Amino acid sequence: MRDAREAKGWTQAEVARRLNLRLAVIEAIDSDQYKAGVAVTFLRGYVKAYAKVVGVKEQDAVAAFDGMSGVEQIKAAAPMQSFSRKTRQQANDNWLKRISWLVLFGLIGSLFYWWWQDSGANYMERSLEPITELNEPAPVAPEPLSPELPQPIIPEAPLPDSPEQPVVTTPDAAAPALAQDSVDSSEAEAAAEPAVVAEPEPELPAANPRLLAMSFSDDCWIKVTDSRGRVLSEGVQKARQSLSLEGEPPFRLVLGAPHAASVDYMNQPVDLSSFSAGRVARLTVPKP
C-alpha cells in the first residue's frame, strides 16, 4: 500500500486527510507497526480503507494484515473460549440441579417422618383404649334395701304373786282416736282444695264522647271534620285499616263507599244501612 501511494504521488498527510485519520495511523500502517494507540479491530478497518483509496485489493491487504497482527489466532481461540464458557455454565447448572434435588428429597423425607410419627401416635392411642377400659372397675349394682319388718310386741307375763289386773283391750280403745284422725284429715284435705272463683267479665272502656272509631272492609274515601271545623282525616283508607279520631263532637262525616265503612261512637255502632251502595254518605255523629 505504501508503494501504491508513492506511485500516485501522494504523501502520508494527503492519505490521512482523504481518510479523515491521524497522520500517526498512516505512518504506523506504512511501517508495519500496530501500536499506534489504536485497537487491532479498528486498525484492520483502517487498512481496508487505505487499500481502497490507493487502489490495492482489499482482501489481499486485510489477509496480509491478519497474518502479521495475529488476528487469525484470536479468531481461532474465540471458539475455545466460547466452549470453555459453555462448559462452565453447564457445570453451574448441574450444581444448581443437585442442590434442588437435595432440597426436594429433604422435604419429602420430612413429610414422611411427620406422617410416620403421627400414625404411630394414633396407633398407640387406639391400642391403649382397650387396656384403659379393662382397668376401669366394673360398676357395682346397689344392694336392694330390705324393708324393716315390724317387731312383734310380746306382752309381759304377770308376776305370780301379784293380784290379777283388769285386761285393757287396745283395739277398742284406739278406735275412737282413729275415727277422729280420719275426720281431721278429711277436713284438712277439704281446706287444702282451692276454691273455684268465677273470673269477672272484662269491663268495657269508659265511653269517650271525643273519640270516633272507624274501620274499613274495602277501600273508601273519607273526610271527617269536628265541630270546630278541624279536618281530622281526609283521603283514601285501605281495606282492613282502622282509625281512632279525637275531636270536638259532633263530627261531620263524608263517606265515598259507606258499605265498606264501620263507625263506632260511644262504644255503639252507627247505623249506615240507609245509605245505598254507590252513593256518597253525608252524616253527623251524633245526630243532632
C-alpha positions as CSV (number, residue, x, y, z in Angstrom):
1,M,0.0,0.0,0.0
2,R,3.0,2.3,0.6
3,D,4.3,1.6,-2.9
4,A,0.8,2.3,-4.4
5,R,0.6,5.6,-2.5
6,E,4.0,6.7,-3.8
7,A,3.1,5.6,-7.3
8,K,0.2,8.0,-7.1
9,G,2.4,10.7,-5.8
10,W,0.5,11.1,-2.5
11,T,2.1,11.9,0.8
12,Q,1.1,10.3,4.1
13,A,-0.6,13.5,5.1
14,E,-2.7,13.6,2.0
15,V,-3.9,10.0,2.6
16,A,-4.7,10.8,6.2
17,R,-6.7,13.8,5.0
18,R,-8.6,11.7,2.5
19,L,-9.4,9.0,5.1
20,N,-10.0,11.6,7.9
21,L,-7.4,9.8,10.1
22,R,-4.5,10.9,12.2
23,L,-1.1,11.0,10.4
24,A,0.3,8.7,13.1
25,V,-2.1,5.9,12.0
26,I,-1.0,6.1,8.3
27,E,2.7,6.2,9.4
28,A,2.1,3.1,11.6
29,I,0.5,1.2,8.7
30,D,3.3,2.1,6.3
31,S,5.9,0.9,8.8
32,D,4.0,-2.3,9.8
33,Q,3.6,-1.1,13.4
34,Y,0.5,-2.0,15.3
35,K,1.0,0.0,18.4
36,A,-0.2,3.4,17.3
37,G,-2.7,3.7,20.2
38,V,-5.5,2.1,18.1
39,A,-7.2,-1.2,18.8
40,V,-6.4,-4.0,16.3
41,T,-10.0,-4.3,15.2
42,F,-10.2,-0.6,14.3
43,L,-6.7,-0.7,12.7
44,R,-7.9,-3.5,10.5
45,G,-10.7,-1.3,9.2
46,Y,-8.3,1.5,8.5
47,V,-6.1,-0.9,6.5
48,K,-9.1,-1.9,4.4
49,A,-9.9,1.8,3.8
50,Y,-6.3,2.7,3.0
51,A,-6.1,-0.1,0.4
52,K,-9.3,1.0,-1.3
53,V,-8.0,4.6,-1.6
54,V,-4.7,3.7,-3.1
55,G,-6.2,1.0,-5.4
56,V,-5.0,-2.2,-3.8
57,K,-7.2,-5.2,-3.4
58,E,-8.9,-5.0,0.0
59,Q,-9.0,-8.8,0.6
60,D,-5.2,-9.1,0.0
61,A,-4.5,-6.2,2.3
62,V,-6.7,-7.5,5.0
63,A,-5.4,-11.0,4.7
64,A,-1.8,-9.8,5.0
65,F,-2.7,-7.6,8.0
66,D,-4.4,-10.6,9.7
67,G,-1.4,-12.8,9.2
68,M,1.1,-10.2,10.5
69,S,-1.1,-9.0,13.5
70,G,-2.2,-12.4,14.8
71,V,-6.0,-11.8,14.3
72,E,-6.4,-15.3,12.9
73,Q,-5.1,-16.7,16.1
74,I,-7.5,-14.6,18.0
75,K,-10.4,-15.9,15.9
76,A,-9.3,-19.5,16.3
77,A,-9.1,-19.0,20.1
78,A,-12.6,-17.5,20.3
79,P,-14.5,-20.8,19.8
80,M,-12.3,-22.4,22.5
81,Q,-13.2,-19.6,24.9
82,S,-16.8,-20.0,24.0
83,F,-16.7,-23.7,24.6
84,S,-15.0,-23.2,28.0
85,R,-17.6,-20.7,28.9
86,K,-20.4,-23.1,27.9
87,T,-18.7,-25.9,29.9
88,R,-18.5,-23.6,32.9
89,Q,-22.2,-22.7,32.6
90,Q,-23.2,-26.3,32.3
91,A,-21.2,-27.1,35.4
92,N,-23.0,-24.3,37.3
93,D,-26.4,-25.6,36.1
94,N,-25.6,-29.1,37.2
95,W,-24.6,-27.9,40.6
96,L,-27.9,-26.0,40.9
97,K,-29.8,-29.1,39.9
98,R,-28.0,-31.2,42.5
99,I,-28.9,-28.6,45.2
100,S,-32.6,-28.5,44.1
101,W,-32.8,-32.3,44.2
102,L,-31.3,-32.4,47.6
103,V,-33.8,-29.8,48.9
104,L,-36.7,-31.8,47.4
105,F,-35.5,-35.0,48.9
106,G,-35.2,-33.3,52.3
107,L,-38.8,-32.0,52.1
108,I,-40.1,-35.4,51.1
109,G,-38.2,-37.1,54.0
110,S,-39.5,-34.5,56.5
111,L,-43.1,-35.1,55.3
112,F,-42.7,-38.9,55.6
113,Y,-41.1,-38.6,59.1
114,W,-44.0,-36.4,60.2
115,W,-46.6,-38.9,58.8
116,W,-44.8,-41.8,60.4
117,Q,-44.8,-40.1,63.9
118,D,-48.5,-39.1,63.6
119,S,-49.7,-42.5,62.5
120,G,-47.6,-44.2,65.3
121,A,-49.1,-41.9,67.9
122,N,-52.6,-42.7,66.7
123,Y,-51.9,-46.4,66.8
124,M,-50.6,-46.2,70.3
125,E,-53.7,-44.3,71.4
126,R,-56.0,-46.9,69.8
127,S,-54.0,-49.7,71.4
128,L,-54.3,-48.2,74.9
129,E,-58.0,-47.6,74.8
130,P,-59.0,-51.3,75.4
131,I,-56.4,-51.5,78.2
132,T,-57.9,-48.5,79.9
133,E,-61.4,-49.9,79.6
134,L,-60.3,-53.2,81.1
135,N,-58.6,-51.4,84.0
136,E,-61.7,-49.4,84.9
137,P,-63.6,-51.0,87.8
138,A,-66.9,-52.6,86.9
139,P,-69.9,-50.7,88.3
140,V,-71.3,-52.2,91.4
141,A,-75.1,-52.6,91.5
142,P,-76.6,-51.1,94.6
143,E,-77.9,-53.6,97.1
144,P,-81.7,-53.6,97.5
145,L,-82.9,-52.2,100.7
146,S,-84.7,-54.8,102.8
147,P,-87.9,-53.4,104.3
148,E,-87.9,-53.2,108.0
149,L,-90.3,-55.7,109.5
150,P,-92.3,-54.6,112.5
151,Q,-91.1,-56.1,115.7
152,P,-93.8,-58.2,117.4
153,I,-95.0,-56.9,120.6
154,I,-94.5,-59.5,123.3
155,P,-96.8,-58.9,126.3
156,E,-95.2,-59.1,129.7
157,A,-96.2,-62.1,131.8
158,P,-97.8,-61.1,135.1
159,L,-96.0,-61.9,138.2
160,P,-97.3,-64.9,140.1
161,D,-97.7,-63.2,143.4
162,S,-99.3,-60.0,142.1
163,P,-103.1,-59.7,142.1
164,E,-104.9,-60.1,138.8
165,Q,-105.4,-56.8,136.9
166,P,-108.1,-55.9,134.5
167,V,-107.3,-56.5,130.8
168,V,-107.4,-53.4,128.6
169,T,-108.4,-54.1,125.0
170,T,-106.2,-51.9,122.8
171,P,-108.2,-52.1,119.6
172,D,-111.4,-50.9,121.2
173,A,-109.6,-48.1,122.9
174,A,-107.8,-46.9,119.7
175,A,-111.0,-46.9,117.5
176,P,-112.3,-43.5,118.6
177,A,-108.8,-42.0,118.1
178,L,-108.6,-43.4,114.6
179,A,-112.1,-42.1,113.7
180,Q,-111.1,-38.7,115.0
181,D,-107.9,-38.7,112.9
182,S,-109.8,-39.6,109.7
183,V,-112.2,-36.7,110.3
184,D,-109.4,-34.3,110.9
185,S,-107.6,-35.5,107.7
186,S,-110.8,-35.1,105.6
187,E,-111.3,-31.6,106.9
188,A,-107.6,-30.8,106.1
189,E,-108.0,-32.1,102.5
190,A,-111.1,-30.1,102.1
191,A,-109.4,-26.9,103.3
192,A,-106.4,-27.6,101.0
193,E,-108.5,-27.8,97.9
194,P,-108.5,-24.3,96.1
195,A,-111.9,-22.7,95.9
196,V,-113.1,-22.1,92.3
197,V,-113.6,-18.3,91.9
198,A,-115.5,-17.1,88.9
199,E,-113.5,-14.7,86.8
200,P,-115.1,-11.3,86.4
201,E,-116.1,-10.3,82.9
202,P,-113.8,-7.7,81.3
203,E,-115.2,-4.3,81.6
204,L,-115.6,-2.2,78.5
205,P,-113.6,1.0,78.5
206,A,-115.4,4.1,79.5
207,A,-117.1,5.8,76.6
208,N,-115.3,8.9,75.4
209,P,-117.5,11.5,73.7
210,R,-114.5,13.0,72.0
211,L,-113.5,9.7,70.4
212,L,-114.7,8.3,67.0
213,A,-113.6,4.8,65.8
214,M,-113.7,3.7,62.2
215,S,-112.8,0.5,60.3
216,F,-112.9,-0.5,56.7
217,S,-113.6,-3.7,54.8
218,D,-112.6,-2.2,51.4
219,D,-111.0,1.0,50.0
220,C,-113.1,4.1,50.9
221,W,-112.5,7.8,50.6
222,I,-113.4,9.7,53.8
223,K,-113.4,13.2,55.2
224,V,-114.0,13.7,59.0
225,T,-114.5,17.2,60.5
226,D,-115.2,18.1,64.1
227,S,-117.5,20.9,65.3
228,R,-114.6,23.4,65.3
229,G,-114.1,22.9,61.5
230,R,-110.8,21.0,62.0
231,V,-110.3,18.2,59.5
232,L,-109.4,15.1,61.5
233,S,-108.8,12.8,58.5
234,E,-109.2,13.0,54.7
235,G,-108.2,10.6,51.9
236,V,-108.5,7.0,50.8
237,Q,-108.4,4.4,53.5
238,K,-107.3,0.9,52.6
239,A,-109.1,-2.3,53.3
240,R,-108.5,-3.8,56.9
241,Q,-107.5,-0.4,58.1
242,S,-108.8,1.3,61.3
243,L,-108.8,4.8,62.6
244,S,-109.3,6.4,66.0
245,L,-110.0,10.1,65.7
246,E,-110.4,12.5,68.6
247,G,-112.0,15.9,68.4
248,E,-114.9,18.1,69.5
249,P,-118.3,16.5,68.7
250,P,-120.5,16.4,66.7
251,F,-118.5,15.0,63.9
252,R,-119.4,15.6,60.2
253,L,-118.5,12.5,58.0
254,V,-118.4,12.2,54.3
255,L,-118.0,8.5,53.1
256,G,-117.4,7.7,49.5
257,A,-118.3,4.0,50.0
258,P,-120.5,3.7,53.1
259,H,-121.0,-0.1,52.6
260,A,-117.2,-0.5,53.2
261,A,-117.1,1.5,56.4
262,S,-118.0,0.8,60.1
263,V,-118.3,3.7,62.5
264,D,-118.5,3.4,66.3
265,Y,-119.2,6.3,68.7
266,M,-119.6,6.0,72.5
267,N,-119.0,2.2,72.1
268,Q,-122.0,1.9,69.9
269,P,-122.1,1.2,66.2
270,V,-123.5,3.9,63.9
271,D,-126.3,2.7,61.6
272,L,-125.2,3.2,57.9
273,S,-127.8,0.9,56.4
274,S,-129.8,3.8,55.0
275,F,-127.0,4.6,52.6
276,S,-127.1,2.6,49.4
277,A,-124.0,1.3,47.6
278,G,-122.6,3.7,45.0
279,R,-123.9,6.7,46.9
280,V,-121.8,9.2,48.9
281,A,-122.9,9.3,52.5
282,R,-123.0,12.6,54.4
283,L,-123.9,12.3,58.1
284,T,-123.4,13.9,61.5
285,V,-122.3,11.8,64.6
286,P,-124.0,12.0,67.0
287,K,-127.2,13.0,65.3
288,P,-128.5,16.4,66.5
